[in-house]
Amino acid sequence: MMAAWDVCVIGAGPAGCLTASRLARAGFAVVMLEEHAVVGRPVDCSGIIGVEAFASLDLPRGSIVDDLTCIEVVAPSGSTLAFSPERRIA
C-alpha cells in the first residue's frame, strides 16, 4: 500500500521547513524530501535570513555564519547602489 500525501515539499531549507510546518499545522499530510543525509549540512543557504526568522522559526543561533552589514547592488551597466543599515537586519 502506498502512502498518500497531500503535499510534497522539496528541500528542507528555511523556506521548505516553514512551508511544510504551516501546511502540516493546517491539517495537510506533508512529506518533505531533502537531497542531503542531514538537514543543514552542508551549510549552503543561498539567501539571507532576517534576524526575526531565528525567533519565529526557532532556528539555532549556531547556524549564523556572519552578520549583514552592507548591501551593494551592481547593475549590468556597472553602476552601484550601497545601503548600510543602522542595526543588524540579517
N, C-alpha and C positions, 0 to 999 in steps of 0.2 A: 504494500500500500504506500502510495506517495504522500508526502506531507503537503498540505495545501497552505499557501501563504497568500495574503492579500497584497503584500508589498515586498519587493526585494530591493534593498539599499546596497549599492555597490560602493565600497570604500568606507573604512572605519576612521576617517579623519574627523576633524571637528564638525564639519557640515553634515557628514553622514551619520555620526553619532547623535547629533542633535535631532536630525530628521527622524531617525529610527526611534529615538526615545519619545518624541512627541507623537508619532504615529501609534506606537505601542500603547501609550497612555490614553490615546483616543479610542482604543479598542481594536485596532487592526492587528492581524497576525503578521509579524515582521521577521524577515530573515536578512542578515547583513553578511555580505561577502567581502573579504579582505585578502589581498594578494600576499601579504606577509604573514609569517607564522605568529608574530607578536605585534599587537596593535601598538603603534607609536614607535616602532623600531624597524628600520632606521628612521631617525628624525629627518623628514624631508618635506615638511609642510611648505607649500609653495605660496602661502598667503601670510598676511599679517593678522594677528588675532588681537582684538581690542582688550584692554585691561578688564572691562566688565565681564567678558566671557569667562574669566577664571573663577569668578564668584558664582555666576549664574549656572555654569556647567560643571562646577566642582572640579576644575582641571588642576592637575598637580603643578605647583609653582616651579618644581624642578625641571619642567619642560621648557622654561623660558631660556632662550639662547642669548638674547640681547634685548635692550630697550630701543624703541624707535625714538630718535632724537631729531631727525631732519628728513624731510621728503623732498626729493628733487625730481621733477618731471622733465624729460627731454623730448622735445618734439622732433619729428623727422627732419625738420629744417635745421635742427641744431640749437634752436633757442631753448632756454631753460626757465623753469619756474621753481623756486625753492620755498619751502614752508618749514618753520621750526616752531612746534607748539610750545606753550609755556609750561605745560605739565605732561607727564607721561600719558600717552593715549593708547599705545600698543606695544 
